[in-house]
Amino acid sequence: MKISQSITFVILAVLILVLGGVYLGARFLILNEFQQLERSSVERNLVRLHQAYFGRLKEMNIFTQDWSEWDDSYAYMQHRDPLYESSNLTASTLANLNIDIIAYLDLDGQLYTGVALEKGVLAPLSFKMSQELARYMSEQLVYHPQAGLWRLDDEIYLFSRKPILPSSGKGRAMGSLMMLKRVDAQFKSELQQSAAATASISRFNPEDFIGREPLLARLRRGENQVFIKQEYIHGMTLLRTYDKQPGLVIDIYQPREFYLLGRKMVYSFFFYLSIGGLIYALVVLVTLHGYVSSRLLRLSRNLKLVGDEEHSQQRVKVEGHDEIADVARSCNHMLDGLEIMRREKDAVEQRQRIQNEELVSLTTGDWISKGSLVNTTRRFNEALCRASGAARSSIWFCSKDKELMHCKDLYFAPEDEHRSGLSIPYRLVKERYQRRMSDFHQSSLIILEPLMDPRLQGMVRNLGLETLYGSVIISPIHHKGELLGFIVVEKERVTDRWYSDEQSFVLAVTDFASQIMMTLLKLETHQKLKLQASTDELTKLPNRSYFMELLSSQLQVAEEMEQPLALMFIDLDFFKAINDNEGHAAGDFVLQVVAQRLKSRLRRDDCAGRIGGDEFMVFICKSSASEAELIAKQLVSEIERPIIYEEKALSLSASIGISIYPQDADKVEQLIECADAAMYLVKKGGRQGVQLFTKDEEEES
């Protein structure tokens, strides 16, 4: 056999083996990797749906606990009060709480009072619902809180039940409070929005699982199920009712975009690789000259050398300008293409790894319990810049009057700098977004050349921000169909472009951020209302009820740590004369100054509260009798300093009685009585002084 024929045979055999091996290897590695990515994406969406469900349940638990541990509710269960019903059990209240039913049940589990919201109209509970509540309570413990899904015939409710207690959260329960939310289309839509794929939520139907008992058993155990089909991936999970029975079935259908793209890439790669190999084989068959064998041998050696992983950066040496040289150049071109593909694949994997890490960090973060909207927006902006390579990210919310957009946080990644307090006209942003979106029909707006947009550049200059030259993504924040704000992510350079995975990441973060931030806004409003209810409006000190709650809690800490605690009862001397002679405005000013002076003299763990009128109470942690007496004298001296009101010096003094835990008393009421008795002795002895409680005072009182 001639050497040219031998070389041709060997090259053809090697070509076939190489092509087959490359095809099988590429098909196995690339498609398996894409399949795993798609499976992980479906599993993450199932986790997001579970988190959205438990987040809604946690929100209902917060509302139920606020109402059940409320003195007004506790008093209402003792004596039915029509004013309580007309003030609290209204259609607007249920709508604000986003619930459909609220029910009060006595200690026997019988319905005490209950109302339901039916098509926006308040109505009494139906007889059937009352019977079901009574049956449910007969199977439960009154003092045992419970929450979850409740199935009633063809309806499924999200419910939360708490024992009705005083505001302190302790004492004898007067019954139970239940809040129920019907699992309707709106509720399902809220859950579906948490998944970045098509989701279906339906009531559990046993007939759907006939012949699929093993699948149902796995779902009952809380195992999410993923089924891989040819054109899509199907994810399934089950939400159980409070009694561990199937409640809701959630199905997610996600098209296999990555898999189909990978398969197309494999076919295209194999096609071009095959074309190159055939061309190379034809060149070898035609070139039957005396120098072919030696040059092919050198070429074969070079190819083998380049095939080694440690020499993958090297290229085949090109000799001459004939067909063999063309084959060598084609091989180099092919190797360059493979190198580019490898680098692009590494870049995609690197980006997706960072994006997955950031998504896991965001979805597992306890944003609700932390309750800080500023910190949350900062963390989301940092994640957007880190995972997308953007230089600047900002989150904007519109004002209540729909006039301005306020920036909760703007993060500039190159300098690791956060800014806030920026504002832009809401009308300009909203109109621009809606006009551009009507042209592109996308969920987010991408501005490829921001320098060509004079209005955008004008807003950047007015805000005092550095001009960036890269493209911009503007993604909307929606809540119940209303446009509430935007997330704006900007690239730094003109050459920086948005990859599809980066766009998907920005949209996924926007969807998740919308739910988290709206929940945090509601929690901030709730915390502000709670602070107003527990603070004295004039002095900004804790009012009597809140101070008593703080004192009770601190007394428990002192008991557990076996540490003393001092309680001071303070009564201002001659305050009535200031009120009578100078007017109530002067009296209010004096009380405010005294409150500030008390706070300035206390440590971080100590607390002062206004009890009423000109009476204050202060508790000092870890304080002996001598230390408390010294602090009280300092307070008297501080209060005696003249107070300047309208260029007039006002003078007053204070009488302070002190009782010490545990030597004087070990209960809150007794400790207050002892301090009050000691203060009374100061008043009796001429006012303006400090008195420690003694047993002689107890006998005298």
ABEGO torsion letter per residue (X at the ends): XBAAAAAAAAAAAAAAAAAAAAAAAAAAAAAAAAAAAAAAAAAAAAAAAAAAAAAAAAAAAAAAAAAABBAAAAAAAABBBAAAAAAABBAAAAAAAGBABBBBBBAAGBBABBBBBBGGBBBBBBAAAAAAAAAAAAABBAABBBBEBBBBEABBBBBBBBBBBBAAGBEBBAEBBBBBBBBBAAAAAAAAAABABBBBBBBBBAAAABGAAAAAAAAAAGBBBBBBBAABBBBBBBBBBAAGBBABBBBBBBBBAAAAAAAAAAAAAAAAAAAAAAAAAAAAAABBBAAAAAAAAAAAAAAAAAABAAAAABBBBBBEABAAAAAAAAAAAAAAAAAAAAAAAAAAAAAAAAAAAAAAAAAABBAAAAGBAAAAAAAAAAAAAAAAGBABBBBBBBBAAGABBBBABBBBAAAGBBBBGBBBBAAAAAAAAAAAAAAAGBABBBBABAAABAAAAAAAAAAGBBBBABBBBBBBBBBGGBBAEBBBBBBABAABBBBAAAAAAAAAAAAAAAAAAAAAAAAAAAAAAAAAAABBAAAGBBBAAAAAAAAAAAAAAAAAAGBBBBBBBBBBBGAAAAAAAAEAAAAAAAAAAAAAAAAAABBAABBBBBAEEABBBBBBBGBBAAAAAAAAAAAAAAAABBBBBGGBBBBBBBBBBBBBOAAABABAAAAAAAAAAAAAAAAAAGEGBBBBBBAAAAAAX
